[in-house]
Amino acid sequence: MSLKKSFILILLLCMGVACKEKTPPGILTQNKLESVLVDLHLADGLYNSKYELKINYDNLDTDLYYAVLKKHDITDSVLVKTLFYYSTDPKLLNGIYDEVMNELKERNEVLLNQIKALPDSIKDTIDVGLDLEGELSPRELK
């Protein structure tokens, strides 16, 4: 199961069984959760690009997931508890995801600006193109 599918399944499970209780011990702050979610989405993007990047590694999704947890010094149970907690307040969870999306958009803009600043001779060797909206899109090399 891919990292994205696993994450969505966990999130849906959390939202489905969450109940209104006191804050359980060991949950992440909103800022920490946002940081973890950003990294999980970046890891998911890498996993989904594994064929384009010619990465032949069977457990890549699992290893990326646990690498993110290790980076943030948390366990999968802490992440699940945190998602359960925040899913009890959908407005709060939506706000967290708004921040995650803003961070990902900012990082994308920085990357696009760095690519645009490269000399054309280097851009031609990068297996990434820029579409009209400034989004990254795959392109074939000439």
C-alpha atoms as an extended CHARMM CRD file, in Angstrom:
* protein
*
       142  EXT
         1         1  MET       CA              0.0000000000        0.0000000000        0.0000000000  PROA      1               0.0000000000
         2         2  SER       CA              1.4280000000        3.3660000000       -0.9570000000  PROA      2               0.0000000000
         3         3  LEU       CA              2.2990000000        6.0010000000        1.5940000000  PROA      3               0.0000000000
         4         4  LYS       CA             -0.5070000000        8.2280000000        0.3520000000  PROA      4               0.0000000000
         5         5  LYS       CA             -3.1160000000        5.4750000000        0.5970000000  PROA      5               0.0000000000
         6         6  SER       CA             -1.8770000000        4.5210000000        4.0750000000  PROA      6               0.0000000000
         7         7  PHE       CA             -2.0150000000        8.1050000000        5.2660000000  PROA      7               0.0000000000
         8         8  ILE       CA             -5.4940000000        8.6800000000        3.8540000000  PROA      8               0.0000000000
         9         9  LEU       CA             -6.7010000000        5.4380000000        5.4480000000  PROA      9               0.0000000000
        10        10  ILE       CA             -5.3090000000        6.4960000000        8.8320000000  PROA      10              0.0000000000
        11        11  LEU       CA             -6.8760000000        9.9410000000        8.5070000000  PROA      11              0.0000000000
        12        12  LEU       CA            -10.2650000000        8.5190000000        7.5470000000  PROA      12              0.0000000000
        13        13  LEU       CA            -10.1080000000        6.0260000000       10.3970000000  PROA      13              0.0000000000
        14        14  CYS       CA             -9.2680000000        8.8360000000       12.7840000000  PROA      14              0.0000000000
        15        15  MET       CA            -12.1340000000       10.9660000000       11.5820000000  PROA      15              0.0000000000
        16        16  GLY       CA            -14.5700000000        8.0530000000       11.6970000000  PROA      16              0.0000000000
        17        17  VAL       CA            -13.9330000000        6.8850000000       15.2340000000  PROA      17              0.0000000000
        18        18  ALA       CA            -12.8670000000       10.0930000000       16.9200000000  PROA      18              0.0000000000
        19        19  CYS       CA            -14.9090000000       11.2610000000       19.8700000000  PROA      19              0.0000000000
        20        20  LYS       CA            -14.9590000000       14.4000000000       22.0000000000  PROA      20              0.0000000000
        21        21  GLU       CA            -12.7040000000       13.6860000000       24.9890000000  PROA      21              0.0000000000
        22        22  LYS       CA            -10.0460000000       15.5540000000       26.8870000000  PROA      22              0.0000000000
        23        23  THR       CA             -6.7330000000       16.0190000000       25.1450000000  PROA      23              0.0000000000
        24        24  PRO       CA             -4.8830000000       12.7180000000       25.4420000000  PROA      24              0.0000000000
        25        25  PRO       CA             -1.2750000000       12.7840000000       26.5840000000  PROA      25              0.0000000000
        26        26  GLY       CA              1.3980000000       12.5770000000       23.9230000000  PROA      26              0.0000000000
        27        27  ILE       CA             -0.2280000000       14.5050000000       21.0870000000  PROA      27              0.0000000000
        28        28  LEU       CA              1.7060000000       16.8410000000       18.8270000000  PROA      28              0.0000000000
        29        29  THR       CA              1.2240000000       20.5860000000       18.8000000000  PROA      29              0.0000000000
        30        30  GLN       CA             -0.4500000000       22.0670000000       15.7330000000  PROA      30              0.0000000000
        31        31  ASN       CA              2.8680000000       23.4210000000       14.4670000000  PROA      31              0.0000000000
        32        32  LYS       CA              4.6300000000       20.0880000000       14.9500000000  PROA      32              0.0000000000
        33        33  LEU       CA              1.7830000000       18.2220000000       13.2280000000  PROA      33              0.0000000000
        34        34  GLU       CA              1.9230000000       20.6660000000       10.3190000000  PROA      34              0.0000000000
        35        35  SER       CA              5.6550000000       20.0480000000        9.9720000000  PROA      35              0.0000000000
        36        36  VAL       CA              5.1790000000       16.2710000000       10.0530000000  PROA      36              0.0000000000
        37        37  LEU       CA              2.3620000000       16.4320000000        7.5010000000  PROA      37              0.0000000000
        38        38  VAL       CA              4.4650000000       18.5820000000        5.1530000000  PROA      38              0.0000000000
        39        39  ASP       CA              7.2460000000       16.0100000000        5.2940000000  PROA      39              0.0000000000
        40        40  LEU       CA              4.7910000000       13.1370000000        4.8090000000  PROA      40              0.0000000000
        41        41  HSD       CA              3.4110000000       14.8240000000        1.6930000000  PROA      41              0.0000000000
        42        42  LEU       CA              6.9230000000       15.4270000000        0.3580000000  PROA      42              0.0000000000
        43        43  ALA       CA              7.7730000000       11.7780000000        1.0260000000  PROA      43              0.0000000000
        44        44  ASP       CA              4.5910000000       10.7530000000       -0.7540000000  PROA      44              0.0000000000
        45        45  GLY       CA              5.6010000000       12.8920000000       -3.7220000000  PROA      45              0.0000000000
        46        46  LEU       CA              8.9780000000       11.1630000000       -3.8380000000  PROA      46              0.0000000000
        47        47  TYR       CA              7.3250000000        7.7650000000       -3.6150000000  PROA      47              0.0000000000
        48        48  ASN       CA              4.9120000000        8.6140000000       -6.4310000000  PROA      48              0.0000000000
        49        49  SER       CA              7.8760000000        9.7380000000       -8.5580000000  PROA      49              0.0000000000
        50        50  LYS       CA              9.8830000000        6.5600000000       -8.0070000000  PROA      50              0.0000000000
        51        51  TYR       CA              9.2060000000        5.2620000000      -11.5190000000  PROA      51              0.0000000000
        52        52  GLU       CA             10.1960000000        8.5370000000      -13.1580000000  PROA      52              0.0000000000
        53        53  LEU       CA             13.3180000000        8.6010000000      -10.9760000000  PROA      53              0.0000000000
        54        54  LYS       CA             13.9650000000        4.9200000000      -11.7690000000  PROA      54              0.0000000000
        55        55  ILE       CA             14.0050000000        3.9360000000       -8.0920000000  PROA      55              0.0000000000
        56        56  ASN       CA             13.5310000000        0.1880000000       -7.7830000000  PROA      56              0.0000000000
        57        57  TYR       CA             12.9530000000       -0.3390000000       -4.0840000000  PROA      57              0.0000000000
        58        58  ASP       CA             10.0590000000       -2.4310000000       -2.7810000000  PROA      58              0.0000000000
        59        59  ASN       CA              9.6460000000       -0.9090000000        0.7080000000  PROA      59              0.0000000000
        60        60  LEU       CA             10.2080000000        2.7010000000       -0.2660000000  PROA      60              0.0000000000
        61        61  ASP       CA              6.8180000000        3.9160000000        0.9850000000  PROA      61              0.0000000000
        62        62  THR       CA              7.2480000000        2.3010000000        4.4090000000  PROA      62              0.0000000000
        63        63  ASP       CA             10.8450000000        3.4420000000        4.7710000000  PROA      63              0.0000000000
        64        64  LEU       CA              9.9680000000        7.0130000000        3.7870000000  PROA      64              0.0000000000
        65        65  TYR       CA              7.0970000000        7.0360000000        6.3050000000  PROA      65              0.0000000000
        66        66  TYR       CA              9.3430000000        5.8370000000        9.1330000000  PROA      66              0.0000000000
        67        67  ALA       CA             12.1440000000        8.2060000000        8.0810000000  PROA      67              0.0000000000
        68        68  VAL       CA              9.7310000000       11.1240000000        8.5470000000  PROA      68              0.0000000000
        69        69  LEU       CA              8.7320000000        9.8200000000       11.9710000000  PROA      69              0.0000000000
        70        70  LYS       CA             12.3980000000        9.4020000000       12.9210000000  PROA      70              0.0000000000
        71        71  LYS       CA             13.2280000000       12.9140000000       11.6820000000  PROA      71              0.0000000000
        72        72  HSD       CA             10.5490000000       14.3480000000       13.9490000000  PROA      72              0.0000000000
        73        73  ASP       CA             11.4350000000       11.9700000000       16.8020000000  PROA      73              0.0000000000
        74        74  ILE       CA              7.9110000000       10.5710000000       17.0860000000  PROA      74              0.0000000000
        75        75  THR       CA              6.3280000000        7.1430000000       16.8670000000  PROA      75              0.0000000000
        76        76  ASP       CA              3.5290000000        6.0350000000       14.6050000000  PROA      76              0.0000000000
        77        77  SER       CA              1.2750000000        5.6830000000       17.6660000000  PROA      77              0.0000000000
        78        78  VAL       CA              1.8850000000        9.3460000000       18.5690000000  PROA      78              0.0000000000
        79        79  LEU       CA              0.9400000000       10.3680000000       15.0410000000  PROA      79              0.0000000000
        80        80  VAL       CA             -2.2190000000        8.2690000000       15.1350000000  PROA      80              0.0000000000
        81        81  LYS       CA             -3.1850000000        9.6640000000       18.5750000000  PROA      81              0.0000000000
        82        82  THR       CA             -2.5720000000       13.1660000000       17.2850000000  PROA      82              0.0000000000
        83        83  LEU       CA             -4.7040000000       12.6140000000       14.1940000000  PROA      83              0.0000000000
        84        84  PHE       CA             -7.4720000000       11.1660000000       16.3660000000  PROA      84              0.0000000000
        85        85  TYR       CA             -7.3400000000       14.2220000000       18.5870000000  PROA      85              0.0000000000
        86        86  TYR       CA             -7.3750000000       16.8440000000       15.8360000000  PROA      86              0.0000000000
        87        87  SER       CA            -10.0160000000       15.0040000000       13.8220000000  PROA      87              0.0000000000
        88        88  THR       CA            -12.5030000000       15.6760000000       16.6230000000  PROA      88              0.0000000000
        89        89  ASP       CA            -12.5380000000       19.2970000000       15.4520000000  PROA      89              0.0000000000
        90        90  PRO       CA            -12.8140000000       19.3290000000       11.6500000000  PROA      90              0.0000000000
        91        91  LYS       CA            -12.4560000000       23.1250000000       11.4680000000  PROA      91              0.0000000000
        92        92  LEU       CA             -9.1750000000       22.9180000000       13.3700000000  PROA      92              0.0000000000
        93        93  LEU       CA             -7.9570000000       20.0600000000       11.1910000000  PROA      93              0.0000000000
        94        94  ASN       CA             -8.8990000000       22.0040000000        8.0560000000  PROA      94              0.0000000000
        95        95  GLY       CA             -6.9050000000       24.9590000000        9.3860000000  PROA      95              0.0000000000
        96        96  ILE       CA             -3.9060000000       22.7070000000        9.9320000000  PROA      96              0.0000000000
        97        97  TYR       CA             -4.2050000000       21.4050000000        6.3830000000  PROA      97              0.0000000000
        98        98  ASP       CA             -4.4870000000       24.9540000000        5.0510000000  PROA      98              0.0000000000
        99        99  GLU       CA             -1.1270000000       25.6840000000        6.6730000000  PROA      99              0.0000000000
       100       100  VAL       CA              0.3550000000       22.4780000000        5.2680000000  PROA      100             0.0000000000
       101       101  MET       CA             -0.8120000000       23.3980000000        1.7760000000  PROA      101             0.0000000000
       102       102  ASN       CA              0.5350000000       26.9560000000        2.1540000000  PROA      102             0.0000000000
       103       103  GLU       CA              3.9450000000       25.5840000000        3.1710000000  PROA      103             0.0000000000
       104       104  LEU       CA              4.0140000000       23.1860000000        0.2340000000  PROA      104             0.0000000000
       105       105  LYS       CA              3.0290000000       25.9890000000       -2.1660000000  PROA      105             0.0000000000
       106       106  GLU       CA              5.7790000000       28.2350000000       -0.7610000000  PROA      106             0.0000000000
       107       107  ARG       CA              8.3530000000       25.4750000000       -1.1880000000  PROA      107             0.0000000000
       108       108  ASN       CA              7.1480000000       24.8960000000       -4.7500000000  PROA      108             0.0000000000
       109       109  GLU       CA              7.5230000000       28.6080000000       -5.5450000000  PROA      109             0.0000000000
       110       110  VAL       CA             11.0680000000       28.6480000000       -4.1560000000  PROA      110             0.0000000000
       111       111  LEU       CA             11.9670000000       25.6230000000       -6.2600000000  PROA      111             0.0000000000
       112       112  LEU       CA             10.4030000000       27.1220000000       -9.3820000000  PROA      112             0.0000000000
       113       113  ASN       CA             12.3120000000       30.3760000000       -8.8660000000  PROA      113             0.0000000000
       114       114  GLN       CA             15.5630000000       28.4450000000       -8.4200000000  PROA      114             0.0000000000
       115       115  ILE       CA             14.9320000000       26.5070000000      -11.6290000000  PROA      115             0.0000000000
       116       116  LYS       CA             13.9980000000       29.6690000000      -13.5400000000  PROA      116             0.0000000000
       117       117  ALA       CA             17.2290000000       31.3180000000      -12.3740000000  PROA      117             0.0000000000
       118       118  LEU       CA             19.3680000000       28.5520000000      -13.8500000000  PROA      118             0.0000000000
       119       119  PRO       CA             21.0830000000       29.1160000000      -17.1840000000  PROA      119             0.0000000000
       120       120  ASP       CA             19.2130000000       27.5950000000      -20.1420000000  PROA      120             0.0000000000
       121       121  SER       CA             22.0500000000       25.1340000000      -20.7610000000  PROA      121             0.0000000000
       122       122  ILE       CA             21.4640000000       23.6260000000      -17.3170000000  PROA      122             0.0000000000
       123       123  LYS       CA             17.6640000000       23.7740000000      -17.5290000000  PROA      123             0.0000000000
       124       124  ASP       CA             17.8340000000       21.6770000000      -20.6910000000  PROA      124             0.0000000000
       125       125  THR       CA             19.4750000000       18.8440000000      -18.7470000000  PROA      125             0.0000000000
       126       126  ILE       CA             16.8450000000       18.8080000000      -15.9840000000  PROA      126             0.0000000000
       127       127  ASP       CA             14.0850000000       16.2560000000      -16.5340000000  PROA      127             0.0000000000
       128       128  VAL       CA             11.4470000000       18.7500000000      -15.3680000000  PROA      128             0.0000000000
       129       129  GLY       CA              9.5270000000       21.3390000000      -17.3270000000  PROA      129             0.0000000000
       130       130  LEU       CA              7.5690000000       24.3940000000      -16.3090000000  PROA      130             0.0000000000
       131       131  ASP       CA              4.0250000000       24.6880000000      -17.5400000000  PROA      131             0.0000000000
       132       132  LEU       CA              2.2650000000       27.9920000000      -18.1270000000  PROA      132             0.0000000000
       133       133  GLU       CA              0.9310000000       28.1930000000      -14.5610000000  PROA      133             0.0000000000
       134       134  GLY       CA              4.4020000000       27.8060000000      -13.0820000000  PROA      134             0.0000000000
       135       135  GLU       CA              3.7230000000       24.2580000000      -11.8800000000  PROA      135             0.0000000000
       136       136  LEU       CA              6.3400000000       21.5640000000      -12.2240000000  PROA      136             0.0000000000
       137       137  SER       CA              5.4740000000       18.9850000000      -14.8550000000  PROA      137             0.0000000000
       138       138  PRO       CA              7.3670000000       16.0680000000      -16.3920000000  PROA      138             0.0000000000
       139       139  ARG       CA              8.9340000000       16.6550000000      -19.7670000000  PROA      139             0.0000000000
       140       140  GLU       CA             10.9170000000       14.5100000000      -22.1010000000  PROA      140             0.0000000000
       141       141  LEU       CA             14.5070000000       15.4500000000      -22.7910000000  PROA      141             0.0000000000
       142       142  LYS       CA             15.3760000000       16.3360000000      -26.3670000000  PROA      142             0.0000000000
